[in-house]
Amino acid sequence: MTQRYDAADLRRFAAALFEAGGMEAEKAVTVAEILVEGDLLGHDTHGLAQLSPYLDALASGDMLGRGEPEVVSSTPVAETWDGRKLPGPWLVRRAADLASARAAEFGLSAVAIRRSHHIACLAAYLPRVVERGQVLLIFTSDPATASVAPWGGTRRLFTPNPVAAGWPSPGGPVMLDVSMSITTNAMTARRRAEGARFPRPALLDAGGRPTDDPNAFFTDPGGTLLPLGGEAAGHKGSALGLMVEALTGALAGHGRADAPTGWGASVLVLVLDPARFGGRDAFLRETGWMEDAVHANPPVPGGETPRLPGERGWRRRAEALARGVALHPAIPPVLEERAARAGVAPPAPL
């Protein structure tokens, strides 16, 4: 039977562990909220699965638990920060809040962040801004590592480079969080640990041959993650991945050309306010029309009614808040081990 946990208990527990690990209280609370939000939405490789690696990064000094980002450049609508390896979830939420406030005045605003630490689940940032009636886009890459080859290549050059976007619609937020590769590093590692293959080719082995075997990623030389689109249309995912590289590392002024080390992220946060464009009511009229049209579209034979991006995750979130969060089976033992190590009481299942 799947064990469920109260979301508030999980947040308090994670925050206590981060604070015990040396993170400032405000940062600890924000990071805990973002990780749990990832699990609420069903992104369980980028929720509390990241708690233990984050604590290790804090202990090693790769993640900085205290301090402020450095403002590299600033205009009324755009800023660039040096994140100084501060916690990524804290930096990105702060950037989104700043961009949201400025977009309400100017229509749009962006914050580019270099040298952030890992930023967890991108979808977790979307509801807070979308519920204000605004549109949020997030792009991220990690210039210190690589796992995806460019189209036609066989050696790792860039990361899965996810893009997240959220916007309001009458029926609830529309949210997408999509990597520019078929799968991610975290999911590949999980499938390898579970002894499971992918349902279709998701990687290239070191020789450039498509494979569904996650072990191909861990050979020497290593295989690569296939770009989004796979064997048939991976040129599209590869091109989009390169676009994310330009919008993150290049725009923030620090990327692969600087040969950074450690675990981190380059990030672009962009907020647009429909009220400053064609008007909020007109925006909702259009997104509402599309929402109805998607739902009314005849499904394929034997298929379910078409749904909007993030619709299933939003329902899962509501269920988890009402009934408790169902964590991936690999996570509770790690939480218990970390609790014992820190002398913090672990969350009890419901």
Buried (B, 14 or more C-beta within 10 A) or exposed (E): EEEBBBBEBBBBBBBBBBBBBBBBEEBBBBBBBBBBBBBBBBBBBBBBBBBBBBBEBBEEEBBBBEEEBEEBEEEEBBBBBBBBBBBBBBBBBBBBBBBBBBBBEBBBBBBBBBBBBBBBBBBBBBBBBBEBBBBBBBBBBBBBBBBBBBBEEBBBBBBBBBBBBBBBBEBBBBBBBBBBBBBBBBBBBBBBEEEEBBEEBBBBBBEEEBBBBBBBBEEEEBBBBBBBBBEEEBEBBBBBBBBBBEBBBBBBBBBBEEEBEBBBBBBBBBBBBBBBEEEBEEBBEEBBEEBEEBEEEEEEEEEEEBEBBBBEBBEBBEBBEEEBBBBBEEBBEBBEEBBEEBEBEBBEBE
